[in-house]
Amino acid sequence: MGSIVKNSRSASVALAAAALGVTLTGAAAVEADRSAPDPGAQALPSTARLQRLVPGAAVGQPQPTPVAGLFRVRVGDSYVYVTADGRHAFTGDLLDLDTGQNLTEARRNGDRLAALEEFSDDALLVLPAKGEERARIDVFTDSTCPYCQKLHREVPALRDAGVTVAYIPFPRGGPGGPGYRELRSIWCADDPAAAFDIAAGTAEGELADAGADCAAAQAVDAGLELGAKVGVRGTPTMVLPSGAALPGYMEAARLLQRLRLDDVLSAPGSEVKP
């Protein structure tokens, strides 16, 4: 079906419950808030109090938001909003009530895309679109995950519709889980795509133990790190071209609708049924 090819493109931090009362989740993003005030016009608040609440966590530089006197601070893979005096903070999503846009989610989406861009090109298992590529999805996957196997059965239809599927290895049980060694073995195989087919049950044969200690197997550890960085909680998790994350299985027809490729569903001879 494909092969590992070059591609063009920390776990969640729990804030002190006594202080903020919530657990942060999700990942942060890069798309700038177009309406944000000029950073040079505002003094940045101190993050010293925030850092004391999350010792050892990576606390980023405050960034202005469209709300005067309110700053966004990245903590691990999440965001906290801090007042200008650095004393008060809250968690949650910031919404633009005029446009309906979720500014925090837009930020998460952009950060996901930026993180994927930094991932090693050689670490992906890319199953290219047939003919012209019309869209691409990146999928955190585990070959031992039943819903990943189910999604893998949809891949031929997606590829026929012009969608490239790029797999990122993410053993859902971590280094001690059942998928860890199997994914390492797949990435070490002479034909990783064929090995994944066998592991996922879409092809006959027996998955050979390729040793799981080759250089390519480092992608599995890199995938775990990347997934933690962008807030992956389970497999499969699909990342759309917009940077939006879709956790769980989705059949090809619904996924094509999300990708705005509805015309494929009505095309003569299409095997993808709405």
C-alpha positions as CSV (number, residue, x, y, z in Angstrom):
1,M,0.0,0.0,0.0
2,G,2.8,2.4,0.6
3,S,6.1,2.8,2.4
4,I,7.9,5.1,4.8
5,V,8.6,8.2,2.7
6,K,9.7,11.7,3.3
7,N,6.9,14.1,4.3
8,S,6.6,17.8,3.7
9,R,5.6,18.6,6.8
10,S,5.1,16.1,27.5
11,A,2.2,14.9,28.6
12,S,-0.6,17.2,30.0
13,V,0.4,19.3,32.9
14,A,-2.0,19.1,36.0
15,L,-2.2,22.5,37.6
16,A,-2.5,22.5,41.4
17,A,-6.1,21.7,42.0
18,A,-6.3,23.7,45.2
19,A,-5.2,26.8,43.3
20,L,-6.9,26.5,39.9
21,G,-9.4,23.7,40.5
22,V,-9.0,22.0,37.1
23,T,-6.8,19.7,35.1
24,L,-5.4,21.1,31.9
25,T,-5.9,19.2,28.7
26,G,-5.4,19.6,25.0
27,A,-2.5,21.1,22.9
28,A,-1.7,24.7,22.1
29,A,-1.4,26.4,18.6
30,V,0.4,28.9,16.4
31,E,-2.2,30.8,14.4
32,A,-1.9,34.4,15.6
33,D,-4.9,36.2,17.0
34,R,-5.3,38.9,14.3
35,S,-7.1,41.2,16.7
36,A,-4.6,40.9,19.5
37,P,-3.2,44.1,20.8
38,D,0.3,45.2,19.9
39,P,2.7,43.2,22.1
40,G,5.0,46.2,22.4
41,A,2.2,48.3,23.9
42,Q,1.6,46.0,26.9
43,A,4.0,45.1,29.7
44,L,4.1,41.3,30.0
45,P,3.0,39.9,33.4
46,S,5.3,37.9,35.6
47,T,4.7,34.1,35.5
48,A,6.5,33.6,38.8
49,R,3.3,32.8,40.7
50,L,2.1,30.4,38.0
51,Q,5.5,28.6,37.9
52,R,5.3,28.0,41.7
53,L,2.0,26.2,41.2
54,V,3.4,23.9,38.6
55,P,7.0,23.2,39.7
56,G,9.0,21.5,36.9
57,A,6.4,22.3,34.2
58,A,7.4,24.3,31.1
59,V,5.8,27.7,31.5
60,G,5.9,29.8,28.3
61,Q,6.2,33.5,27.6
62,P,2.9,35.4,28.1
63,Q,1.3,36.4,24.8
64,P,-1.3,39.2,24.4
65,T,-4.9,38.3,23.6
66,P,-7.7,40.4,22.1
67,V,-8.8,41.1,25.6
68,A,-6.9,44.1,27.1
69,G,-5.0,43.1,30.2
70,L,-5.4,39.4,29.6
71,F,-2.5,37.2,28.5
72,R,-2.2,33.6,27.3
73,V,0.5,31.5,28.8
74,R,1.3,28.0,27.6
75,V,1.9,25.5,30.4
76,G,3.0,22.1,29.1
77,D,0.6,21.2,26.3
78,S,-2.2,23.6,27.5
79,Y,-3.0,27.2,28.0
80,V,-3.7,29.4,31.0
81,Y,-5.0,32.9,30.9
82,V,-3.3,35.3,33.2
83,T,-4.2,38.9,34.3
84,A,-1.8,41.7,33.7
85,D,-0.6,41.8,37.3
86,G,0.3,38.1,37.2
87,R,-1.8,37.3,40.2
88,H,-5.0,35.7,38.8
89,A,-5.4,33.0,36.2
90,F,-8.1,30.8,34.8
91,T,-8.3,27.9,32.4
92,G,-10.7,27.3,29.6
93,D,-11.4,28.5,26.1
94,L,-11.5,32.1,25.0
95,L,-14.3,32.8,22.6
96,D,-14.9,35.7,20.2
97,L,-18.7,36.2,20.7
98,D,-18.9,38.4,17.6
99,T,-17.5,35.8,15.2
100,G,-18.2,32.7,17.2
101,Q,-14.5,31.7,16.8
102,N,-12.9,29.6,19.6
103,L,-9.6,31.5,19.8
104,T,-8.0,28.9,22.1
105,E,-8.9,26.0,19.8
106,A,-7.4,27.9,16.8
107,R,-4.3,28.2,18.8
108,R,-4.2,24.5,19.6
109,N,-4.8,23.6,15.9
110,G,-1.9,25.7,14.8
111,D,0.5,24.3,17.4
112,R,-0.5,20.8,16.3
113,L,0.5,21.6,12.8
114,A,3.8,23.2,13.9
115,A,4.6,20.1,16.0
116,L,3.9,17.8,13.1
117,E,6.2,19.9,10.9
118,E,9.0,19.3,13.3
119,F,8.5,15.5,13.3
120,S,11.2,13.6,11.5
121,D,10.2,13.0,7.8
122,D,11.7,9.5,7.9
123,A,9.6,8.5,10.9
124,L,6.2,8.5,9.1
125,L,4.5,5.6,7.3
126,V,2.9,7.5,4.4
127,L,0.2,5.8,2.4
128,P,-0.1,8.2,-0.6
129,A,-3.3,9.3,-2.4
130,K,-4.1,7.6,-5.7
131,G,-3.7,10.2,-8.4
132,E,-3.9,13.8,-7.3
133,E,-3.6,14.5,-3.6
134,R,-6.6,16.5,-2.5
135,A,-6.1,16.3,1.3
136,R,-3.8,14.7,3.9
137,I,-4.5,13.4,7.3
138,D,-1.9,12.5,10.0
139,V,-3.0,9.6,12.2
140,F,-1.6,8.6,15.6
141,T,-2.0,4.8,15.4
142,D,-1.4,1.6,17.2
143,S,-1.5,-1.6,15.1
144,T,-2.9,-3.5,18.2
145,C,-5.8,-1.1,18.7
146,P,-9.1,-2.5,17.3
147,Y,-10.4,0.9,16.2
148,C,-7.0,1.6,14.5
149,Q,-7.4,-1.7,12.6
150,K,-11.0,-0.7,11.7
151,L,-9.8,2.7,10.4
152,H,-7.1,1.0,8.4
153,R,-9.8,-0.9,6.4
154,E,-11.1,2.6,5.3
155,V,-7.7,3.7,4.0
156,P,-8.0,2.2,0.5
157,A,-11.3,4.2,0.0
158,L,-9.6,7.3,1.3
159,R,-6.6,6.9,-0.9
160,D,-8.9,6.4,-4.0
161,A,-10.6,9.6,-3.0
162,G,-7.3,11.5,-3.1
163,V,-6.5,11.5,0.6
164,T,-3.0,10.7,1.8
165,V,-2.8,9.0,5.1
166,A,0.4,9.4,7.2
167,Y,0.7,7.2,10.2
168,I,2.6,8.2,13.3
169,P,3.3,5.3,15.7
170,F,1.7,5.8,19.1
171,P,1.5,2.7,21.3
172,R,-1.4,3.5,23.5
173,G,0.0,1.5,26.4
174,G,3.3,3.3,26.3
175,P,6.7,1.4,26.3
176,G,5.2,-1.4,28.4
177,G,2.1,-1.8,26.2
178,P,1.4,-4.5,23.7
179,G,1.7,-2.2,20.7
180,Y,5.2,-0.9,21.5
181,R,7.3,-3.8,20.3
182,E,4.9,-4.6,17.4
183,L,5.1,-1.1,16.1
184,R,8.9,-1.1,16.4
185,S,8.9,-4.4,14.4
186,I,6.7,-2.9,11.7
187,W,8.9,0.2,11.4
188,C,11.9,-2.1,11.1
189,A,10.4,-4.3,8.4
190,D,11.6,-4.3,4.8
191,D,8.1,-3.2,3.8
192,P,6.6,-1.4,6.7
193,A,3.3,-0.8,4.9
194,A,2.9,-4.5,4.1
195,A,3.8,-5.3,7.7
196,F,1.2,-2.9,9.0
197,D,-1.4,-4.6,6.7
198,I,-0.6,-8.0,8.3
199,A,-0.7,-6.6,11.8
200,A,-4.0,-4.8,11.2
201,G,-5.6,-7.9,9.7
202,T,-6.1,-6.5,6.2
203,A,-3.6,-8.9,4.6
204,E,-2.7,-12.6,5.0
205,G,0.5,-13.6,6.5
206,E,2.4,-13.6,9.7
207,L,4.2,-10.5,11.0
208,A,7.9,-11.2,11.3
209,D,9.7,-10.0,14.3
210,A,12.2,-7.7,12.6
211,G,14.2,-7.3,15.7
212,A,12.5,-4.1,16.8
213,D,15.9,-2.5,17.5
214,C,16.7,-0.9,14.2
215,A,17.3,2.8,13.7
216,A,13.9,3.3,12.2
217,A,12.3,2.0,15.4
218,Q,13.2,5.2,17.2
219,A,10.2,6.6,15.4
220,V,8.0,4.8,18.0
221,D,9.5,6.7,20.9
222,A,9.4,9.9,18.9
223,G,5.7,9.3,18.2
224,L,5.0,8.8,21.8
225,E,6.7,12.1,22.6
226,L,5.0,13.9,19.9
227,G,1.6,12.6,20.9
228,A,2.1,13.6,24.5
229,K,3.2,17.1,23.3
230,V,0.0,17.7,21.3
231,G,-2.4,16.1,23.8
232,V,-3.2,12.7,22.2
233,R,-5.2,10.6,24.7
234,G,-5.9,7.5,22.7
235,T,-5.8,5.9,19.3
236,P,-6.6,6.5,16.6
237,T,-6.3,10.3,16.7
238,M,-6.5,12.0,13.3
239,V,-5.1,15.5,12.6
240,L,-6.8,17.2,9.7
241,P,-5.2,19.8,7.4
242,S,-6.6,22.5,9.6
243,G,-4.8,21.1,12.6
244,A,-8.1,20.0,14.3
245,A,-7.8,16.7,16.1
246,L,-10.5,13.9,15.7
247,P,-10.2,11.2,18.3
248,G,-11.5,7.8,17.5
249,Y,-12.7,5.9,14.5
250,M,-14.6,7.5,11.6
251,E,-15.8,5.8,8.4
252,A,-14.5,7.0,5.1
253,A,-17.7,8.8,4.0
254,R,-18.0,10.9,7.1
255,L,-14.3,11.7,7.1
256,L,-14.5,12.9,3.5
257,Q,-17.4,15.1,4.5
258,R,-15.2,16.6,7.2
259,L,-12.5,17.2,4.6
260,R,-15.0,18.8,2.3
261,L,-14.6,16.2,-0.3
262,D,-18.3,15.5,-0.6
263,D,-18.1,15.5,-4.4
264,V,-16.4,12.1,-4.2
265,L,-19.5,10.6,-2.6
266,S,-21.7,11.5,-5.5
267,A,-19.2,10.8,-8.3
268,P,-20.2,8.0,-10.7
269,G,-18.7,4.7,-9.8
270,S,-17.6,5.8,-6.3
271,E,-17.2,3.0,-3.9
272,V,-17.5,5.3,-0.9
273,K,-21.1,5.3,0.2
274,P,-22.5,8.2,2.1
